């Protein structure tokens, strides 16, 4: 572990003691399902992501410390160089080797210490406000460590800090809902099965959609993603028994994509359902 990583989170109690009352004064938080977060032991916290403030809103309402991984570019800005590591972000250099494996190893160490690890299954912030297809990074981590996945739905953060806004809007409501854990014990002997990884991921995204109330689009989120009306569909009412087979690998990025190992996959059950509906009409 590098010196920088040893320093990560050392100021977490101080930073949280300052940020929590400030944020709770600035915004009206409504928290539901906090009893679904284990009071001890490892767990993956998997929220939707529509605002840059999401990485602060979730730690504010959690009684336990949570750690994220993030782009090392945050260390280049004086505004985030100290704040993000103080709040538990582990910077990962995306150059020089496999960034996804480095991020996965860092996250695994956090979980093996019995702590909470936060990861956005969409891989990056949703610029269009819809819920995008999930990457399989959280499922890989859960299968490696046995940690449960806690789906989280955040509502209102996009209205607080819209895309490209310079300053947040105060005194607006923010709803954070923690869902029942998605457990993977029955799949531990199939940790490298891509069908299993996709099935777990789709189950998590279904839960996040129910908690966030977002529409779902069967495409990965990008920095400039704009949802097309024909692409927006509903995830089936229950996760499918089988999942589509992954075929290609892509360059790692931030969030779950950085922990993924597969960035291009065949359409999921949601896409198949949407196609069937179009053909029948």
N, C-alpha and C positions, 0 to 999 in steps of 0.2 A: 504494500500500500504506500503511495507517495505521501510526502509531507503535506501536500495540499489536501489529500483525501483524509489524512488524520485530523486536519483542522476543521473539516466539514462538520457542522452541527454543534461545535463547542459553545457557540453563543445562542443556541436554539432557545433555551429557557429565557434568556434576556430579550432576544428578538420577539419571542411570542408574548412576553409580558408587556412589551411596548405596543406591538401591533394589535393584539386582541382587543383591548379597550378602545383603541383608536378606530378600528374597523367596526366594532359593535356600535360605536357612537355614530359613525358615518353612514351605516346601512342597517336595515332591519332584517335580521337573520331569522329564518324559520327552519328549524332542523327537525327532521323526522327519521325514525328508524336507527337512531344512534346505538340502540341496544344490539343491533346486528354486527357491530364492530367488536371483535373480541377484546376483553380487558387485558389480556396478556397473550403472548405467543405471536407468531408471524401471521401476516395477512397482506394480500394485495388490494389496494384501494384503487378502483378503476372508474373514474368519472368521465362524463362527457366533457367536451372542452370547446367553449365558444368565446372565452375572454382571457386576456393575459392575467387577469386577477384570480382566475380559478386556483392557481397554485398557492394563493394566499388565503382564499376563502375557506378551502377545505381544512388546512391546518388550524385556522382560527377556531373552528367548531369542534375539532377533535381533542379529546382529553389526553391522548397519547401522541408522542412524537412520530412524525412521518418524514420519510426521506424520498427524494426524487433523484433521477439523473437528468442532466441537461447539457446543452451544447457548451463547449469550452469557450465559445465566442462571448458568452456572458461575462467572462473574466476580463475581456478587453474594454468594457465600459465601466467608468467610475461609478455609475448609478447602480450597477448590479454586481460589481466585483466582490463586495463584502456582504450585501444583503442576501443574495441567493444562497451562498454557502452557509451563512448564519442560520437560514431557515431550513438547512438540511439538504441542499442540492449538491449532488456529486457531479462535478464537471467532467465530461468525457470528450477527449479530442477525437474528432471524426476523421482525421487523417492518419496515415501511416499504419496500415493493418486493418484488422477487422474491428470496426467500432462497435458493431452489434455484439460481438463476443465479449468485448471489454465491458460494455454496458450490462450485459447479461451477468457477467461475473461479479460486477459491483453490486447489482441488485440481489444476486444470490447470497452474497455475504451479509447484506442487511437482513434478509429473511432468516438466514441461519443463526443470526444473533437473536432471533425472536422478536424482531421489530416490524413496524408497518412500512410498506413500500408503496409509493404512489406512482401510478403510470396511466397515461391516457391511451386507451385501446385504439383510438383513431390515429394516433401517431403524431398529430399536429392539430393546431387550432382549426376549427370549422369556420371558414370565412363566410359561408352562406347561411349558417345557423341551423342546418339540418344535421342529422346524425349520420355519419359515414360508416362504411364498412370497417370492421375491426381487424387489426393486425393480430397475429398469433403469439406475439411476445409474452403477454400475460399468461396465456395457457402454457407456454413452454416453462415459464418460471414456476407456475403452480405445480406442474408435473415433476419438475426437478426437486422441489422443496417440500411438497405436500401442503403448502399454504393455501387456505381458502381464498377465493376471489370475492371481494365485496363490491358489487356494482353500485354506482352512485349517479344520481341524476341532479344536475344543477340547473336551476331556473332563475332567470333574472340577471345573471352576470353579464350577458351580452348587452342588456339595456343599461347596465351600470357603465360598461366600458366597450362601446361598439368598436368594430374594426377600424383601425387608423385614427381613432380618437386620441387626442393628446392628453386629456385629463378625464378622470372618472366623474360620473354624475352622482352626487351624494344623496342620501336619504331615500334611496329606492329599496324595494324589498328583494331579498335573495333567499330562495328556497333551496335547501340541500337535503336530499332524501337518500338514505342508505338502505339498500335492499338486502334481503336474506343472502347469505353466502352461497356461492357456487362452489361445490366441493368436487375434487377430482380423484379421490382415493381409488375409485374403481378403475381408473385409467392408468395408474402408475406403471403398469407393466407394458404400456403402449405409448411411452413418452415421445417416441420418434415417428409415430403414425400421423401423417398429415391429415387424414380424415378425422382423427380424434381431435387434433389441434383446432381444426376448423369447426367441429361440432361444439367444443367448449367455447370457442370465441363467439359463435353465433348465439349460444345460450346467454353469454354475458351481454352481448349487444341488445338482445331482446329485452333483458332485464333493464338495461340502461334506458332504452327507449320508453319502457313503461314508466320509469321513474322520472324521466325528463319531459315526457310529453312531446318529444320531437318527431318530425317525420324522418323516415329512413331512406337513404339513397344507397344503392348497391355499387358504390365506387369509393375508392380511397380518397381521403381529404388531401388537398394540396393547398399551397399558400394562396392560390388565386382561383380556387374551385368555385364554380357557379352551378348550382343544381339545375338541370333541365326538367321541366314538368313531367316529361315522359319517363324520366329516370326515378322519380320519387315514388316509392312503393312502401308497403307495410311489411314488416317481418311477419312470418306466419305466427299464428296464435300460440304455437308451442314449438320449441326447437326440433328440427328434423332429426330422425334417428340416424341418418348418415349425412355426411357433408361432402361437398365437391372436392375433387383431388387437386392439390396444388402442383403446378408444373414448372414455374420459373422462379428465379431468384432476382432480387433487385438491390440497388445500392441502399445501405442503411441510412436512416435520417434521424429525426428526433423522436422522443416518446416511444410508444410501442413499436413503431417502425424501426427504431434504433435497436430494439431487442428482438426483432422479428426473425430475420433470416429468410423471409420470403415476402417479396413486395408485390408480386404479380400472381394472381390465382384465377382459376376458372370461376364463373359466376356462381354465387351461393344459391341456397334454396329460395331466397327472396327474389333473386333475378329470374329464376325459373318460373316462379309463381306469377311474376309480372308479365313474362313473355306469354304464358298460357292465357292470361286474361286478355292480352292484346289480340292473340290469335282467335280466341273465342268470340271477341267483339267484331 
